[in-house]
Protein backbone atom coordinates (compact mmCIF):
# COMPACT_ATOMS: atom_id res chain seq x y z
CA UNK A 1 0.00 0.00 0.00
CA UNK A 2 1.48 3.32 -1.07
CA UNK A 3 0.82 5.96 1.58
CA UNK A 4 1.67 9.65 1.40
CA UNK A 5 1.67 11.68 4.61
CA UNK A 6 1.12 15.37 3.86
CA UNK A 7 3.14 17.45 6.33
CA UNK A 8 2.45 21.15 6.89
CA UNK A 9 4.10 23.79 9.02
CA UNK A 10 2.83 23.81 12.58
CA UNK A 11 1.38 20.32 12.50
CA UNK A 12 0.53 18.41 15.69
CA UNK A 13 3.77 16.60 16.56
CA UNK A 14 2.15 13.61 18.23
CA UNK A 15 -0.27 13.12 15.35
CA UNK A 16 2.56 12.75 12.84
CA UNK A 17 4.73 10.65 15.17
CA UNK A 18 2.02 8.18 16.14
CA UNK A 19 1.00 7.74 12.51
CA UNK A 20 4.55 6.99 11.37
CA UNK A 21 5.34 4.82 14.41
CA UNK A 22 2.20 2.73 13.97
CA UNK A 23 2.82 2.09 10.28
CA UNK A 24 6.51 1.47 10.98
CA UNK A 25 5.61 -1.06 13.67
CA UNK A 26 3.29 -2.78 11.21
CA UNK A 27 6.09 -3.18 8.69
CA UNK A 28 8.45 -4.61 11.33
CA UNK A 29 5.88 -7.00 12.76
CA UNK A 30 4.62 -8.20 9.38
CA UNK A 31 7.53 -10.65 9.16
CA UNK A 32 6.16 -12.52 12.19
CA UNK A 33 2.97 -13.49 10.39
CA UNK A 34 2.78 -16.48 8.04
CA UNK A 35 2.14 -15.98 4.37
CA UNK A 36 2.20 -12.81 2.33
CA UNK A 37 1.52 -9.82 4.58
CA UNK A 38 1.00 -6.35 3.09
CA UNK A 39 3.59 -3.70 3.73
CA UNK A 40 3.18 0.06 3.89
CA UNK A 41 5.34 2.19 1.63
CA UNK A 42 5.20 5.52 3.48
CA UNK A 43 6.47 8.83 2.11
CA UNK A 44 6.29 12.12 4.00
CA UNK A 45 5.84 15.00 1.57
CA UNK A 46 5.46 18.75 1.86
CA UNK A 47 4.26 21.55 -0.39
CA UNK A 48 7.28 23.49 0.88
CA UNK A 49 10.92 22.39 0.94
CA UNK A 50 11.24 23.09 4.66
CA UNK A 51 8.53 22.12 7.13
CA UNK A 52 8.58 22.52 10.90
CA UNK A 53 6.27 20.92 13.41
CA UNK A 54 4.23 22.77 16.00
CA UNK A 55 7.12 22.41 18.44
CA UNK A 56 9.61 23.71 15.89
CA UNK A 57 11.23 20.42 14.89
CA UNK A 58 12.38 20.15 11.28
CA UNK A 59 10.45 17.50 9.36
CA UNK A 60 12.34 15.88 6.47
CA UNK A 61 9.89 15.99 3.58
CA UNK A 62 10.06 14.82 -0.01
CA UNK A 63 8.85 17.08 -2.83
CA UNK A 64 5.55 16.33 -4.52
CA UNK A 65 6.29 15.04 -8.01
CA UNK A 66 3.98 14.09 -10.92
CA UNK A 67 4.93 10.41 -10.62
CA UNK A 68 3.81 10.24 -6.99
CA UNK A 69 0.64 8.13 -7.15
CA UNK A 70 -0.50 7.20 -3.62
CA UNK A 71 -3.21 4.72 -2.72
CA UNK A 72 -3.87 6.70 0.45
CA UNK A 73 -3.06 10.24 1.54
CA UNK A 74 -2.94 10.90 5.30
CA UNK A 75 -3.49 14.46 6.53
CA UNK A 76 -2.22 14.94 10.10
CA UNK A 77 -3.72 17.72 12.19
CA UNK A 78 -2.40 21.24 12.40
CA UNK A 79 -1.55 22.26 15.95
CA UNK A 80 -4.25 24.93 16.02
CA UNK A 81 -6.75 24.02 18.71
CA UNK A 82 -9.03 27.06 18.79
CA UNK A 83 -11.14 28.81 16.12
CA UNK A 84 -9.15 32.04 16.36
CA UNK A 85 -5.99 30.12 15.39
CA UNK A 86 -7.50 27.63 12.97
CA UNK A 87 -9.42 30.01 10.70
CA UNK A 88 -6.33 32.08 9.75
CA UNK A 89 -4.30 28.86 9.36
CA UNK A 90 -6.78 27.56 6.79
CA UNK A 91 -6.16 30.69 4.73
CA UNK A 92 -2.37 30.25 4.64
CA UNK A 93 -0.83 29.91 1.18
CA UNK A 94 0.75 26.53 1.92
CA UNK A 95 -2.51 25.18 3.33
CA UNK A 96 -4.45 26.32 0.25
CA UNK A 97 -1.80 24.65 -1.92
CA UNK A 98 -2.14 21.45 0.12
CA UNK A 99 -5.93 21.54 -0.29
CA UNK A 100 -5.55 21.85 -4.07
CA UNK A 101 -3.13 18.91 -4.00
CA UNK A 102 -5.68 16.81 -2.07
CA UNK A 103 -8.26 17.56 -4.74
CA UNK A 104 -5.82 16.47 -7.44
CA UNK A 105 -4.85 13.24 -5.68
CA UNK A 106 -8.51 12.43 -5.09
CA UNK A 107 -9.30 13.04 -8.77
CA UNK A 108 -6.49 10.61 -9.64
CA UNK A 109 -8.05 7.91 -7.47
CA UNK A 110 -6.31 8.26 -4.12
CA UNK A 111 -8.26 7.77 -0.91
CA UNK A 112 -7.95 10.43 1.80
CA UNK A 113 -7.51 9.85 5.54
CA UNK A 114 -7.53 12.65 8.10
CA UNK A 115 -7.80 12.98 11.84
CA UNK A 116 -8.61 15.81 14.22
CA UNK A 117 -8.04 19.22 12.60
CA UNK A 118 -6.74 17.48 9.49
CA UNK A 119 -10.39 16.82 8.66
CA UNK A 120 -10.89 20.57 8.19
CA UNK A 121 -8.51 20.50 5.22
CA UNK A 122 -10.48 17.66 3.61
CA UNK A 123 -13.70 19.59 4.20
CA UNK A 124 -12.14 22.76 2.78
CA UNK A 125 -11.36 20.76 -0.36
CA UNK A 126 -15.07 19.98 -0.68
CA UNK A 127 -14.38 16.24 -0.49
CA UNK A 128 -16.70 15.68 2.48
CA UNK A 129 -19.74 17.46 1.03
CA UNK A 130 -22.89 15.34 1.29
CA UNK A 131 -20.97 12.65 3.14
CA UNK A 132 -20.79 11.53 6.75
CA UNK A 133 -17.66 12.49 8.68
CA UNK A 134 -16.25 12.98 12.12
CA UNK A 135 -13.71 15.47 13.45
CA UNK A 136 -12.27 16.75 16.70
CA UNK A 137 -15.25 17.04 19.03
CA UNK A 138 -14.00 20.30 20.56
CA UNK A 139 -14.36 22.18 17.26
CA UNK A 140 -17.58 20.55 16.11
CA UNK A 141 -19.60 23.81 16.31
CA UNK A 142 -17.10 25.57 14.02
CA UNK A 143 -17.05 22.59 11.67
CA UNK A 144 -20.85 22.65 11.35
CA UNK A 145 -20.89 26.39 10.76
CA UNK A 146 -18.14 26.28 8.15
CA UNK A 147 -19.20 23.10 6.32
CA UNK A 148 -23.01 22.86 6.44
CA UNK A 149 -23.06 20.30 3.61
CA UNK A 150 -21.15 17.74 5.68
CA UNK A 151 -23.07 15.30 7.88
CA UNK A 152 -20.92 15.54 11.02
CA UNK A 153 -21.12 13.05 13.87
CA UNK A 154 -18.46 13.97 16.40
CA UNK A 155 -19.59 11.23 18.79
CA UNK A 156 -17.89 8.66 16.53
CA UNK A 157 -14.15 8.04 16.45
CA UNK A 158 -13.96 6.83 12.84
CA UNK A 159 -16.24 7.38 9.86
CA UNK A 160 -15.47 5.71 6.54
CA UNK A 161 -16.93 6.92 3.24
CA UNK A 162 -16.30 6.55 -0.47
CA UNK A 163 -13.51 9.16 -0.38
CA UNK A 164 -11.64 7.55 2.53
CA UNK A 165 -11.94 7.95 6.29
CA UNK A 166 -12.06 10.68 8.95
CA UNK A 167 -11.11 10.27 12.60
CA UNK A 168 -11.60 12.12 15.86
CA UNK A 169 -9.56 14.34 18.11
CA UNK A 170 -5.83 14.28 18.86
CA UNK A 171 -5.08 10.61 19.60
CA UNK A 172 -7.58 9.68 16.91
CA UNK A 173 -4.43 9.62 14.76
CA UNK A 174 -3.64 6.28 16.42
CA UNK A 175 -7.14 4.93 15.76
CA UNK A 176 -6.80 6.05 12.15
CA UNK A 177 -3.44 4.31 11.67
CA UNK A 178 -4.76 1.10 13.22
CA UNK A 179 -7.84 1.29 10.98
CA UNK A 180 -5.64 1.51 7.89
CA UNK A 181 -3.54 -1.43 9.06
CA UNK A 182 -6.68 -3.46 9.80
CA UNK A 183 -8.06 -2.67 6.35
CA UNK A 184 -4.97 -4.27 4.85
CA UNK A 185 -4.66 -7.14 7.37
CA UNK A 186 -6.82 -7.76 10.45
CA UNK A 187 -4.20 -10.17 11.82
CA UNK A 188 -1.43 -7.58 11.51
CA UNK A 189 -3.61 -4.90 13.11
CA UNK A 190 -4.25 -7.18 16.09
CA UNK A 191 -0.52 -7.77 16.49
CA UNK A 192 0.30 -4.04 16.27
CA UNK A 193 -2.48 -3.23 18.76
CA UNK A 194 -1.01 -5.65 21.28
CA UNK A 195 2.50 -4.30 20.92
CA UNK A 196 1.33 -0.70 21.24
CA UNK A 197 -1.18 -1.47 24.02
CA UNK A 198 -3.83 0.23 21.91
CA UNK A 199 -6.92 -0.62 19.94
CA UNK A 200 -9.47 1.15 17.77
CA UNK A 201 -12.09 3.01 19.77
CA UNK A 202 -15.51 3.35 18.25
CA UNK A 203 -16.66 6.47 20.09
CA UNK A 204 -15.46 9.93 21.10
CA UNK A 205 -18.64 10.39 23.12
CA UNK A 206 -17.11 9.41 26.50
CA UNK A 207 -14.54 12.22 26.12
CA UNK A 208 -16.83 15.06 25.02
CA UNK A 209 -17.24 17.94 27.48
CA UNK A 210 -20.74 19.37 26.91
CA UNK A 211 -20.13 22.80 28.42
CA UNK A 212 -17.13 23.30 26.12
CA UNK A 213 -19.40 22.87 23.10
CA UNK A 214 -22.06 25.14 24.61
CA UNK A 215 -19.53 27.97 24.95
CA UNK A 216 -19.55 28.36 21.16
CA UNK A 217 -22.92 30.17 21.26
CA UNK A 218 -24.38 32.55 23.91
CA UNK A 219 -27.91 31.11 23.75
CA UNK A 220 -26.68 27.53 23.99
CA UNK A 221 -24.43 28.51 26.87
CA UNK A 222 -27.44 29.92 28.73
CA UNK A 223 -29.43 26.80 27.90
CA UNK A 224 -26.63 24.63 29.28
CA UNK A 225 -26.63 26.53 32.59
CA UNK A 226 -30.42 26.31 32.85
CA UNK A 227 -30.41 22.61 32.00
CA UNK A 228 -27.87 21.76 34.70
CA UNK A 229 -30.17 23.34 37.28
CA UNK A 230 -33.14 21.28 36.09
CA UNK A 231 -31.72 17.81 35.45
CA UNK A 232 -34.08 16.23 38.00
CA UNK A 233 -37.12 17.52 36.15
CA UNK A 234 -38.80 16.17 33.02
CA UNK A 235 -37.63 18.14 29.99
CA UNK A 236 -40.00 20.53 28.22
CA UNK A 237 -38.77 22.46 25.20
CA UNK A 238 -41.33 25.20 25.77
CA UNK A 239 -40.45 25.58 29.46
CA UNK A 240 -36.76 25.83 28.56
CA UNK A 241 -37.44 28.40 25.85
CA UNK A 242 -39.60 30.51 28.16
CA UNK A 243 -36.88 30.48 30.82
CA UNK A 244 -34.37 31.71 28.24
CA UNK A 245 -36.72 34.39 26.84
CA UNK A 246 -36.65 32.87 23.37
CA UNK A 247 -38.95 30.77 21.24
CA UNK A 248 -38.98 26.97 21.16
CA UNK A 249 -38.28 27.15 17.44
CA UNK A 250 -35.21 29.35 17.93
CA UNK A 251 -33.81 27.12 20.67
CA UNK A 252 -34.39 24.04 18.54
CA UNK A 253 -32.70 25.66 15.52
CA UNK A 254 -29.69 26.95 17.42
CA UNK A 255 -29.09 23.60 19.12
CA UNK A 256 -29.15 21.89 15.75
CA UNK A 257 -26.82 24.43 14.14
CA UNK A 258 -24.28 24.52 16.99
CA UNK A 259 -24.49 21.05 18.50
CA UNK A 260 -25.98 19.00 15.68
CA UNK A 261 -28.71 17.67 17.97
CA UNK A 262 -32.00 18.61 19.57
CA UNK A 263 -32.32 20.40 22.94
CA UNK A 264 -33.63 17.14 24.43
CA UNK A 265 -30.63 15.18 23.18
CA UNK A 266 -28.27 17.76 24.67
CA UNK A 267 -30.24 17.70 27.94
CA UNK A 268 -29.70 13.93 28.00
CA UNK A 269 -25.97 14.46 27.36
CA UNK A 270 -25.83 16.57 30.51
CA UNK A 271 -27.68 13.88 32.44
CA UNK A 272 -25.17 11.30 31.24
CA UNK A 273 -22.24 13.53 32.23
CA UNK A 274 -23.71 14.07 35.70
CA UNK A 275 -24.42 10.36 36.09
CA UNK A 276 -20.80 9.55 35.18
CA UNK A 277 -19.60 11.97 37.83
CA UNK A 278 -21.87 10.40 40.47
CA UNK A 279 -20.79 6.89 39.48
CA UNK A 280 -17.24 7.94 40.15
CA UNK A 281 -17.36 9.78 43.42
CA UNK A 282 -20.74 9.75 45.15
CA UNK A 283 -21.02 6.23 46.52
CA UNK A 284 -24.70 6.23 45.51
CA UNK A 285 -26.30 3.15 44.01
CA UNK A 286 -27.69 3.25 40.47
CA UNK A 287 -31.29 3.89 41.56
CA UNK A 288 -30.26 6.93 43.60
CA UNK A 289 -28.11 8.25 40.74
CA UNK A 290 -31.02 7.82 38.34
CA UNK A 291 -33.22 9.92 40.63
CA UNK A 292 -30.54 12.61 40.81
CA UNK A 293 -30.53 13.02 37.02
CA UNK A 294 -34.27 12.79 36.47
CA UNK A 295 -34.95 9.14 35.61
CA UNK A 296 -37.56 7.02 37.34
CA UNK A 297 -35.37 3.95 37.66
CA UNK A 298 -31.86 2.67 37.22
CA UNK A 299 -32.75 0.49 34.24
CA UNK A 300 -33.57 3.53 32.12
CA UNK A 301 -30.28 5.18 33.05
CA UNK A 302 -28.36 1.97 32.44
CA UNK A 303 -29.78 1.77 28.91
CA UNK A 304 -28.98 5.43 28.18
CA UNK A 305 -25.38 5.05 29.37
CA UNK A 306 -24.89 2.02 27.16
CA UNK A 307 -26.39 3.79 24.14
CA UNK A 308 -24.43 7.02 24.57
CA UNK A 309 -21.07 5.77 25.83
CA UNK A 310 -20.88 2.20 24.58
CA UNK A 311 -20.19 0.99 28.12
CA UNK A 312 -22.25 -0.46 30.93
CA UNK A 313 -22.34 0.77 34.53
CA UNK A 314 -19.80 -1.82 35.71
CA UNK A 315 -17.37 -0.89 32.95
CA UNK A 316 -17.74 2.82 33.65
CA UNK A 317 -17.03 2.35 37.33
CA UNK A 318 -13.99 0.24 36.46
CA UNK A 319 -12.74 2.90 34.01
CA UNK A 320 -12.94 5.58 36.69
CA UNK A 321 -11.02 3.77 39.41
C-alpha positions as CSV (number, residue, x, y, z in Angstrom):
1,X,0.0,0.0,0.0
2,X,1.5,3.3,-1.1
3,X,0.8,6.0,1.6
4,X,1.7,9.6,1.4
5,X,1.7,11.7,4.6
6,X,1.1,15.4,3.9
7,X,3.1,17.5,6.3
8,X,2.4,21.2,6.9
9,X,4.1,23.8,9.0
10,X,2.8,23.8,12.6
11,X,1.4,20.3,12.5
12,X,0.5,18.4,15.7
13,X,3.8,16.6,16.6
14,X,2.2,13.6,18.2
15,X,-0.3,13.1,15.3
16,X,2.6,12.8,12.8
17,X,4.7,10.7,15.2
18,X,2.0,8.2,16.1
19,X,1.0,7.7,12.5
20,X,4.6,7.0,11.4
21,X,5.3,4.8,14.4
22,X,2.2,2.7,14.0
23,X,2.8,2.1,10.3
24,X,6.5,1.5,11.0
25,X,5.6,-1.1,13.7
26,X,3.3,-2.8,11.2
27,X,6.1,-3.2,8.7
28,X,8.4,-4.6,11.3
29,X,5.9,-7.0,12.8
30,X,4.6,-8.2,9.4
31,X,7.5,-10.6,9.2
32,X,6.2,-12.5,12.2
33,X,3.0,-13.5,10.4
34,X,2.8,-16.5,8.0
35,X,2.1,-16.0,4.4
36,X,2.2,-12.8,2.3
37,X,1.5,-9.8,4.6
38,X,1.0,-6.4,3.1
39,X,3.6,-3.7,3.7
40,X,3.2,0.1,3.9
41,X,5.3,2.2,1.6
42,X,5.2,5.5,3.5
43,X,6.5,8.8,2.1
44,X,6.3,12.1,4.0
45,X,5.8,15.0,1.6
46,X,5.5,18.8,1.9
47,X,4.3,21.6,-0.4
48,X,7.3,23.5,0.9
49,X,10.9,22.4,0.9
50,X,11.2,23.1,4.7
51,X,8.5,22.1,7.1
52,X,8.6,22.5,10.9
53,X,6.3,20.9,13.4
54,X,4.2,22.8,16.0
55,X,7.1,22.4,18.4
56,X,9.6,23.7,15.9
57,X,11.2,20.4,14.9
58,X,12.4,20.1,11.3
59,X,10.4,17.5,9.4
60,X,12.3,15.9,6.5
61,X,9.9,16.0,3.6
62,X,10.1,14.8,0.0
63,X,8.8,17.1,-2.8
64,X,5.5,16.3,-4.5
65,X,6.3,15.0,-8.0
66,X,4.0,14.1,-10.9
67,X,4.9,10.4,-10.6
68,X,3.8,10.2,-7.0
69,X,0.6,8.1,-7.2
70,X,-0.5,7.2,-3.6
71,X,-3.2,4.7,-2.7
72,X,-3.9,6.7,0.5
73,X,-3.1,10.2,1.5
74,X,-2.9,10.9,5.3
75,X,-3.5,14.5,6.5
76,X,-2.2,14.9,10.1
77,X,-3.7,17.7,12.2
78,X,-2.4,21.2,12.4
79,X,-1.5,22.3,16.0
80,X,-4.2,24.9,16.0
81,X,-6.7,24.0,18.7
82,X,-9.0,27.1,18.8
83,X,-11.1,28.8,16.1
84,X,-9.1,32.0,16.4
85,X,-6.0,30.1,15.4
86,X,-7.5,27.6,13.0
87,X,-9.4,30.0,10.7
88,X,-6.3,32.1,9.8
89,X,-4.3,28.9,9.4
90,X,-6.8,27.6,6.8
91,X,-6.2,30.7,4.7
92,X,-2.4,30.2,4.6
93,X,-0.8,29.9,1.2
94,X,0.8,26.5,1.9
95,X,-2.5,25.2,3.3
96,X,-4.5,26.3,0.3
97,X,-1.8,24.7,-1.9
98,X,-2.1,21.5,0.1
99,X,-5.9,21.5,-0.3
100,X,-5.6,21.8,-4.1
101,X,-3.1,18.9,-4.0
102,X,-5.7,16.8,-2.1
103,X,-8.3,17.6,-4.7
104,X,-5.8,16.5,-7.4
105,X,-4.9,13.2,-5.7
106,X,-8.5,12.4,-5.1
107,X,-9.3,13.0,-8.8
108,X,-6.5,10.6,-9.6
109,X,-8.1,7.9,-7.5
110,X,-6.3,8.3,-4.1
111,X,-8.3,7.8,-0.9
112,X,-8.0,10.4,1.8
113,X,-7.5,9.8,5.5
114,X,-7.5,12.7,8.1
115,X,-7.8,13.0,11.8
116,X,-8.6,15.8,14.2
117,X,-8.0,19.2,12.6
118,X,-6.7,17.5,9.5
119,X,-10.4,16.8,8.7
120,X,-10.9,20.6,8.2
121,X,-8.5,20.5,5.2
122,X,-10.5,17.7,3.6
123,X,-13.7,19.6,4.2
124,X,-12.1,22.8,2.8
125,X,-11.4,20.8,-0.4
126,X,-15.1,20.0,-0.7
127,X,-14.4,16.2,-0.5
128,X,-16.7,15.7,2.5
129,X,-19.7,17.5,1.0
130,X,-22.9,15.3,1.3
131,X,-21.0,12.7,3.1
132,X,-20.8,11.5,6.7
133,X,-17.7,12.5,8.7
134,X,-16.2,13.0,12.1
135,X,-13.7,15.5,13.4
136,X,-12.3,16.8,16.7
137,X,-15.3,17.0,19.0
138,X,-14.0,20.3,20.6
139,X,-14.4,22.2,17.3
140,X,-17.6,20.5,16.1
141,X,-19.6,23.8,16.3
142,X,-17.1,25.6,14.0
143,X,-17.1,22.6,11.7
144,X,-20.9,22.7,11.3
145,X,-20.9,26.4,10.8
146,X,-18.1,26.3,8.1
147,X,-19.2,23.1,6.3
148,X,-23.0,22.9,6.4
149,X,-23.1,20.3,3.6
150,X,-21.1,17.7,5.7
151,X,-23.1,15.3,7.9
152,X,-20.9,15.5,11.0
153,X,-21.1,13.1,13.9
154,X,-18.5,14.0,16.4
155,X,-19.6,11.2,18.8
156,X,-17.9,8.7,16.5
157,X,-14.2,8.0,16.5
158,X,-14.0,6.8,12.8
159,X,-16.2,7.4,9.9
160,X,-15.5,5.7,6.5
161,X,-16.9,6.9,3.2
162,X,-16.3,6.5,-0.5
163,X,-13.5,9.2,-0.4
164,X,-11.6,7.6,2.5
165,X,-11.9,8.0,6.3
166,X,-12.1,10.7,9.0
167,X,-11.1,10.3,12.6
168,X,-11.6,12.1,15.9
169,X,-9.6,14.3,18.1
170,X,-5.8,14.3,18.9
171,X,-5.1,10.6,19.6
172,X,-7.6,9.7,16.9
173,X,-4.4,9.6,14.8
174,X,-3.6,6.3,16.4
175,X,-7.1,4.9,15.8
176,X,-6.8,6.0,12.1
177,X,-3.4,4.3,11.7
178,X,-4.8,1.1,13.2
179,X,-7.8,1.3,11.0
180,X,-5.6,1.5,7.9
181,X,-3.5,-1.4,9.1
182,X,-6.7,-3.5,9.8
183,X,-8.1,-2.7,6.4
184,X,-5.0,-4.3,4.9
185,X,-4.7,-7.1,7.4
186,X,-6.8,-7.8,10.5
187,X,-4.2,-10.2,11.8
188,X,-1.4,-7.6,11.5
189,X,-3.6,-4.9,13.1
190,X,-4.3,-7.2,16.1
191,X,-0.5,-7.8,16.5
192,X,0.3,-4.0,16.3
193,X,-2.5,-3.2,18.8
194,X,-1.0,-5.6,21.3
195,X,2.5,-4.3,20.9
196,X,1.3,-0.7,21.2
197,X,-1.2,-1.5,24.0
198,X,-3.8,0.2,21.9
199,X,-6.9,-0.6,19.9
200,X,-9.5,1.1,17.8
201,X,-12.1,3.0,19.8
202,X,-15.5,3.3,18.2
203,X,-16.7,6.5,20.1
204,X,-15.5,9.9,21.1
205,X,-18.6,10.4,23.1
206,X,-17.1,9.4,26.5
207,X,-14.5,12.2,26.1
208,X,-16.8,15.1,25.0
209,X,-17.2,17.9,27.5
210,X,-20.7,19.4,26.9
211,X,-20.1,22.8,28.4
212,X,-17.1,23.3,26.1
213,X,-19.4,22.9,23.1
214,X,-22.1,25.1,24.6
215,X,-19.5,28.0,24.9
216,X,-19.6,28.4,21.2
217,X,-22.9,30.2,21.3
218,X,-24.4,32.6,23.9
219,X,-27.9,31.1,23.7
220,X,-26.7,27.5,24.0
221,X,-24.4,28.5,26.9
222,X,-27.4,29.9,28.7
223,X,-29.4,26.8,27.9
224,X,-26.6,24.6,29.3
225,X,-26.6,26.5,32.6
226,X,-30.4,26.3,32.8
227,X,-30.4,22.6,32.0
228,X,-27.9,21.8,34.7
229,X,-30.2,23.3,37.3
230,X,-33.1,21.3,36.1
231,X,-31.7,17.8,35.4
232,X,-34.1,16.2,38.0
233,X,-37.1,17.5,36.1
234,X,-38.8,16.2,33.0
235,X,-37.6,18.1,30.0
236,X,-40.0,20.5,28.2
237,X,-38.8,22.5,25.2
238,X,-41.3,25.2,25.8
239,X,-40.5,25.6,29.5
240,X,-36.8,25.8,28.6
241,X,-37.4,28.4,25.8
242,X,-39.6,30.5,28.2
243,X,-36.9,30.5,30.8
244,X,-34.4,31.7,28.2
245,X,-36.7,34.4,26.8
246,X,-36.6,32.9,23.4
247,X,-39.0,30.8,21.2
248,X,-39.0,27.0,21.2
249,X,-38.3,27.1,17.4
250,X,-35.2,29.3,17.9
251,X,-33.8,27.1,20.7
252,X,-34.4,24.0,18.5
253,X,-32.7,25.7,15.5
254,X,-29.7,27.0,17.4
255,X,-29.1,23.6,19.1
256,X,-29.1,21.9,15.7
257,X,-26.8,24.4,14.1
258,X,-24.3,24.5,17.0
259,X,-24.5,21.0,18.5
260,X,-26.0,19.0,15.7
261,X,-28.7,17.7,18.0
262,X,-32.0,18.6,19.6
263,X,-32.3,20.4,22.9
264,X,-33.6,17.1,24.4
265,X,-30.6,15.2,23.2
266,X,-28.3,17.8,24.7
267,X,-30.2,17.7,27.9
268,X,-29.7,13.9,28.0
269,X,-26.0,14.5,27.4
270,X,-25.8,16.6,30.5
271,X,-27.7,13.9,32.4
272,X,-25.2,11.3,31.2
273,X,-22.2,13.5,32.2
274,X,-23.7,14.1,35.7
275,X,-24.4,10.4,36.1
276,X,-20.8,9.6,35.2
277,X,-19.6,12.0,37.8
278,X,-21.9,10.4,40.5
279,X,-20.8,6.9,39.5
280,X,-17.2,7.9,40.1
281,X,-17.4,9.8,43.4
282,X,-20.7,9.7,45.2
283,X,-21.0,6.2,46.5
284,X,-24.7,6.2,45.5
285,X,-26.3,3.2,44.0
286,X,-27.7,3.3,40.5
287,X,-31.3,3.9,41.6
288,X,-30.3,6.9,43.6
289,X,-28.1,8.3,40.7
290,X,-31.0,7.8,38.3
291,X,-33.2,9.9,40.6
292,X,-30.5,12.6,40.8
293,X,-30.5,13.0,37.0
294,X,-34.3,12.8,36.5
295,X,-35.0,9.1,35.6
296,X,-37.6,7.0,37.3
297,X,-35.4,3.9,37.7
298,X,-31.9,2.7,37.2
299,X,-32.7,0.5,34.2
300,X,-33.6,3.5,32.1
301,X,-30.3,5.2,33.1
302,X,-28.4,2.0,32.4
303,X,-29.8,1.8,28.9
304,X,-29.0,5.4,28.2
305,X,-25.4,5.1,29.4
306,X,-24.9,2.0,27.2
307,X,-26.4,3.8,24.1
308,X,-24.4,7.0,24.6
309,X,-21.1,5.8,25.8
310,X,-20.9,2.2,24.6
311,X,-20.2,1.0,28.1
312,X,-22.3,-0.5,30.9
313,X,-22.3,0.8,34.5
314,X,-19.8,-1.8,35.7
315,X,-17.4,-0.9,33.0
316,X,-17.7,2.8,33.6
317,X,-17.0,2.3,37.3
318,X,-14.0,0.2,36.5
319,X,-12.7,2.9,34.0
320,X,-12.9,5.6,36.7
321,X,-11.0,3.8,39.4
